[in-house]
Amino acid sequence: MNNENEEEFIEIRLTDIPKEFYSEATGKPFANCSVCEKHLLTAGTRYMVEKAVKRYPKYKHQDVIFEYAICEECQIQMHEKLSTESKQRMMEFMNQRVKPGARSNKFYHEERFELTDWIGNCAVTQQPLAELTEYQIMAPFDGNKMAYTVFPMMLSVQALDEMVELLSTKSLEVLNGFKDDITGMPPDLHELFKESRFVVM
């Protein structure tokens, strides 16, 4: 693997939470973990937010397919349940296709901290968001702040399909079980979530 990709990017910039990562259900930042309901908006509490969006360009409309926030502790527990094979494949995929170190260095070097710079193109395929009808966005947070690291990131359906193919049967079962653990999601969204492509970052 390329050392540049594996290099840990230490600097982190925190900003106010952009509305793109607000909960669609409340119109506000996620206040609780969608798994364990831990309060999230206290400084030092780390968590991720992921949202899947489906766009209807002809009608200039979009819908959220699913959304959730997961605290660091629940995220770690989830990853520990995945198979070693799946985690190795995902790590290699990220290093080869996303190039995390190079991605962070590029944006930080160019002083680009507008959200559209980070999620305007798929991190894997480089497809522009404007050309996609379905995609997922994800970002890390610390209390009431969003963190710029390797994330925030946008993934196209094509990229998600590639990633799902890397997962073992055991890991897919774990992720399907996780979907049932999500709390506070409206029933119609919960059904869409069960049928959607999904990878925990």
Kinemage of the C-alpha trace (Angstrom):
@kinemage 1
@onewidth
@group {chain A} dominant
@subgroup {mainchain}
@vectorlist {calphas} color= white
{ca met a 1} P 0.000 0.000 0.000
{ca asn a 2} L 1.017 3.588 -0.568
{ca asn a 3} L 2.408 5.195 2.587
{ca glu a 4} L 0.754 8.460 1.666
{ca asn a 5} L -2.629 6.759 1.868
{ca glu a 6} L -1.891 5.207 5.237
{ca glu a 7} L -0.470 8.367 6.803
{ca glu a 8} L -2.598 9.511 9.711
{ca phe a 9} L -3.874 13.016 9.164
{ca ile a 10} L -3.672 14.631 12.600
{ca glu a 11} L -5.136 18.086 12.035
{ca ile a 12} L -8.891 18.341 12.447
{ca arg a 13} L -10.999 21.407 11.742
{ca leu a 14} L -14.317 21.788 13.525
{ca thr a 15} L -17.215 23.804 12.111
{ca asp a 16} L -20.860 24.362 12.905
{ca ile a 17} L -23.080 21.464 11.829
{ca pro a 18} L -24.319 22.141 8.277
{ca lys a 19} L -28.022 21.704 7.574
{ca glu a 20} L -27.239 18.876 5.148
{ca phe a 21} L -26.502 16.757 8.239
{ca tyr a 22} L -29.532 17.820 10.243
{ca ser a 23} L -32.135 15.150 10.927
{ca glu a 24} L -34.839 15.201 8.296
{ca ala a 25} L -37.321 14.150 10.958
{ca thr a 26} L -36.677 17.100 13.304
{ca gly a 27} L -35.022 19.755 11.153
{ca lys a 28} L -32.304 19.979 13.818
{ca pro a 29} L -28.918 18.315 14.524
{ca phe a 30} L -29.155 14.729 15.775
{ca ala a 31} L -29.356 14.913 19.568
{ca asn a 32} L -29.109 11.191 20.373
{ca cys a 33} L -27.417 8.050 19.082
{ca ser a 34} L -29.881 6.131 16.910
{ca val a 35} L -28.775 2.859 18.530
{ca cys a 36} L -28.241 3.448 22.262
{ca glu a 37} L -29.872 6.916 22.524
{ca lys a 38} L -26.766 8.444 24.143
{ca his a 39} L -26.863 12.257 24.118
{ca leu a 40} L -24.538 13.509 21.383
{ca leu a 41} L -24.349 17.289 21.557
{ca thr a 42} L -21.878 17.519 24.460
{ca ala a 43} L -18.322 18.555 23.527
{ca gly a 44} L -16.029 15.526 23.402
{ca thr a 45} L -18.803 13.137 22.353
{ca arg a 46} L -17.806 11.661 19.005
{ca tyr a 47} L -20.239 10.204 16.516
{ca met a 48} L -21.008 9.736 12.829
{ca val a 49} L -24.049 10.762 10.833
{ca glu a 50} L -25.013 8.994 7.614
{ca lys a 51} L -27.853 9.911 5.270
{ca ala a 52} L -29.036 8.342 2.018
{ca val a 53} L -30.730 10.630 -0.487
{ca lys a 54} L -32.739 9.929 -3.624
{ca arg a 55} L -33.076 12.797 -6.106
{ca tyr a 56} L -35.756 13.384 -8.718
{ca pro a 57} L -34.117 15.931 -11.054
{ca lys a 58} L -37.156 16.142 -13.340
{ca tyr a 59} L -39.260 17.375 -10.430
{ca lys a 60} L -36.437 19.226 -8.629
{ca his a 61} L -37.189 17.171 -5.536
{ca gln a 62} L -35.313 14.794 -3.269
{ca asp a 63} L -36.200 12.383 -0.462
{ca val a 64} L -34.149 11.025 2.426
{ca ile a 65} L -34.176 7.214 2.198
{ca phe a 66} L -32.657 6.777 5.645
{ca glu a 67} L -30.672 8.705 8.214
{ca tyr a 68} L -29.055 7.902 11.539
{ca ala a 69} L -26.417 9.004 14.027
{ca ile a 70} L -24.163 6.454 15.696
{ca cys a 71} L -21.933 7.197 18.680
{ca glu a 72} L -18.297 6.130 18.689
{ca glu a 73} L -18.936 3.321 21.174
{ca cys a 74} L -21.743 1.765 19.106
{ca gln a 75} L -19.701 2.182 15.945
{ca ile a 76} L -16.758 0.324 17.502
{ca gln a 77} L -19.048 -2.472 18.671
{ca met a 78} L -20.470 -2.752 15.166
{ca his a 79} L -17.041 -2.983 13.541
{ca glu a 80} L -15.925 -5.628 16.047
{ca lys a 81} L -18.774 -7.858 14.851
{ca leu a 82} L -17.719 -7.688 11.208
{ca ser a 83} L -15.563 -10.483 9.847
{ca thr a 84} L -11.800 -9.961 9.699
{ca glu a 85} L -11.945 -10.660 5.973
{ca ser a 86} L -14.526 -7.927 5.383
{ca lys a 87} L -12.610 -5.355 7.412
{ca gln a 88} L -9.385 -6.126 5.534
{ca arg a 89} L -11.100 -5.835 2.163
{ca met a 90} L -12.769 -2.559 3.128
{ca met a 91} L -9.486 -1.095 4.368
{ca glu a 92} L -7.745 -2.035 1.114
{ca phe a 93} L -10.639 -0.601 -0.893
{ca met a 94} L -10.470 2.717 0.956
{ca asn a 95} L -6.689 2.964 0.630
{ca gln a 96} L -6.732 2.155 -3.074
{ca arg a 97} L -9.871 3.966 -4.221
{ca val a 98} L -10.327 6.862 -1.790
{ca lys a 99} L -6.687 7.437 -0.784
{ca pro a 100} L -7.527 8.960 2.625
{ca gly a 101} L -4.182 10.666 3.295
{ca ala a 102} L -4.021 12.262 -0.133
{ca arg a 103} L -7.666 13.340 0.093
{ca ser a 104} L -7.186 15.124 3.423
{ca asn a 105} L -3.867 16.685 2.434
{ca lys a 106} L -5.351 18.055 -0.787
{ca phe a 107} L -8.281 19.824 0.858
{ca tyr a 108} L -6.241 21.119 3.785
{ca his a 109} L -3.403 22.316 1.537
{ca glu a 110} L -5.858 24.170 -0.683
{ca glu a 111} L -7.748 25.581 2.344
{ca arg a 112} L -11.008 24.182 0.999
{ca phe a 113} L -13.521 23.913 3.817
{ca glu a 114} L -16.814 24.405 2.052
{ca leu a 115} L -18.977 21.298 2.430
{ca thr a 116} L -19.637 21.202 -1.319
{ca asp a 117} L -15.892 20.726 -1.942
{ca trp a 118} L -15.920 17.533 0.132
{ca ile a 119} L -19.230 16.008 -0.955
{ca gly a 120} L -19.584 17.489 -4.435
{ca asn a 121} L -18.098 14.350 -6.022
{ca cys a 122} L -18.193 10.682 -5.090
{ca ala a 123} L -15.016 9.923 -3.121
{ca val a 124} L -14.592 6.661 -5.072
{ca thr a 125} L -15.831 7.216 -8.632
{ca gln a 126} L -15.499 11.036 -8.736
{ca gln a 127} L -18.995 11.279 -10.243
{ca pro a 128} L -20.451 14.755 -9.591
{ca leu a 129} L -23.303 14.816 -7.099
{ca ala a 130} L -25.366 16.817 -9.586
{ca glu a 131} L -25.370 13.806 -11.938
{ca leu a 132} L -26.472 11.270 -9.313
{ca thr a 133} L -30.025 10.233 -8.512
{ca glu a 134} L -29.064 8.333 -5.348
{ca tyr a 135} L -26.144 8.735 -2.962
{ca gln a 136} L -25.059 8.668 0.677
{ca ile a 137} L -23.290 11.354 2.697
{ca met a 138} L -21.446 10.809 5.961
{ca ala a 139} L -19.396 12.883 8.370
{ca pro a 140} L -17.830 12.723 11.859
{ca phe a 141} L -18.938 15.013 14.671
{ca asp a 142} L -17.752 16.155 18.076
{ca gly a 143} L -20.659 17.391 20.156
{ca asn a 144} L -22.306 20.239 18.277
{ca lys a 145} L -19.491 20.527 15.710
{ca met a 146} L -18.716 18.713 12.456
{ca ala a 147} L -15.124 17.573 11.923
{ca tyr a 148} L -13.206 17.830 8.650
{ca thr a 149} L -10.846 14.816 8.509
{ca val a 150} L -10.985 12.318 5.629
{ca phe a 151} L -14.692 13.044 5.899
{ca pro a 152} L -17.240 14.482 5.186
{ca met a 153} L -17.700 12.222 2.179
{ca met a 154} L -20.258 11.363 -0.486
{ca leu a 155} L -20.585 7.901 -2.033
{ca ser a 156} L -22.518 7.096 -5.181
{ca val a 157} L -24.705 4.010 -5.540
{ca gln a 158} L -22.045 2.541 -7.839
{ca ala a 159} L -19.394 2.907 -5.115
{ca leu a 160} L -21.721 1.440 -2.482
{ca asp a 161} L -22.456 -1.548 -4.719
{ca glu a 162} L -18.709 -2.209 -5.005
{ca met a 163} L -18.293 -1.992 -1.248
{ca val a 164} L -21.222 -4.282 -0.457
{ca glu a 165} L -19.681 -6.893 -2.768
{ca leu a 166} L -16.613 -6.958 -0.490
{ca leu a 167} L -18.584 -7.991 2.575
{ca ser a 168} L -18.810 -11.575 3.772
{ca thr a 169} L -22.131 -13.260 4.504
{ca lys a 170} L -21.437 -12.870 8.226
{ca ser a 171} L -20.834 -9.133 7.873
{ca leu a 172} L -23.965 -8.646 5.768
{ca glu a 173} L -25.980 -10.391 8.488
{ca val a 174} L -24.469 -8.066 11.096
{ca leu a 175} L -25.414 -4.994 9.055
{ca asn a 176} L -28.922 -6.277 8.454
{ca gly a 177} L -29.284 -6.795 12.183
{ca phe a 178} L -28.033 -3.264 12.803
{ca lys a 179} L -30.855 -1.897 10.662
{ca asp a 180} L -33.323 -3.375 13.147
{ca asp a 181} L -31.560 -1.616 16.034
{ca ile a 182} L -32.078 1.892 14.656
{ca thr a 183} L -34.543 3.801 16.842
{ca gly a 184} L -36.649 6.841 16.144
{ca met a 185} L -36.953 6.230 12.401
{ca pro a 186} L -40.443 6.564 10.886
{ca pro a 187} L -41.868 3.169 9.787
{ca asp a 188} L -41.868 4.086 6.080
{ca leu a 189} L -38.208 5.123 6.203
{ca his a 190} L -37.349 2.027 8.228
{ca glu a 191} L -38.710 -0.194 5.445
{ca leu a 192} L -36.706 1.698 2.817
{ca phe a 193} L -33.614 1.391 5.022
{ca lys a 194} L -34.010 -2.398 5.177
{ca glu a 195} L -34.021 -2.589 1.383
{ca ser a 196} L -31.219 -0.101 0.738
{ca arg a 197} L -27.494 -0.465 0.206
{ca phe a 198} L -25.718 0.183 3.471
{ca val a 199} L -22.145 0.214 4.731
{ca val a 200} L -21.068 1.461 8.170
{ca met a 201} L -18.072 3.783 7.832
